[in-house]
Amino acid sequence: MTNLSDIKIVIVDDEPSIVTMLQMVLRREGFHQLYTASTCAEALELGARIFPDIVLLDIMLPDGSGLDICSKLREYGNPHILFLTAKASDLDVLRGFAMGGDDYITKPFNPLEVAARIQARIRRLEQESPSASPVKRPDPVLYRFGHFTVNEAEGELIVEGQPVPCPAQVFQLLLHFCKFPGIVFSKAQLYDKVWGINGQGDDSTVMVHIRRIRERIEVDPGNPKLLVTVRGLGYKLVKESQER
């Protein structure tokens, strides 16, 4: 079980009221290694010095954009990066994920939701961590759907016989669909099952991750045939040609 007091969190925001609010709530939730930065330069200096586990990253900073330093922060221990921003358009969300963000919350926000998302991420990492003393390597669990295969044990997506890079959260969402082919899941259900957050989350987060899956597995992502939208209900992975 992860000790929350060991998790290093960097809050990068130039609004003191937001920083203070997040510090207060996160400390109350059990996080004590909290670091703050108000500029891109300070954030990079902190990242290089402490190798954070979580970065709460504002996009609009006095000396630049959080988007521009996201990939650089990745070099310091590959932290989970959650954007906090007033920029809420679909294009802004897409750009945030394209630049390497793992999650996206728009201002104004409830700080308890930020804490919940961090805790959900920690639980997910605990579930993904291998046993400290494995006795036997499990047989690979493969999900085959036409031209693509998902190897659960290896955390690998194979398309047309070639491995395709797949960010962790995108892979987890795809894996969930593979485990339940033909089942329709609403955005709220996906947020609950994959992100580990009860209730309705940010619709854009799910939509962006669906799009990223389609870009990898669909012949024509703009006209999906595998991961399809069921209007008014949600999404499902068609089960035709599925093997196990």
Secondary structure, DSSP 4 states (H G I P E B T S, - for coil): ---GGG-EEEEE-S-HHHHHHHHHHHHHTT--EEEEESSHHHHHHHHHHH--SEEEEESEETTEEHHHHHHHHTTTT--EEEEEES--SHHHHHHHHHTT-SEEEESS--HHHHHHHHHHHHHHHHHHSPPSS-SSPPPP-EEEETTEEEETTTTEEEETTEEE---HHHHHHHHHHHHSTT--B-HHHHIIIII---S---HHHHHHHHHHHHHHH-SSTTS-SSEEEETTTEEEE--TTEE-
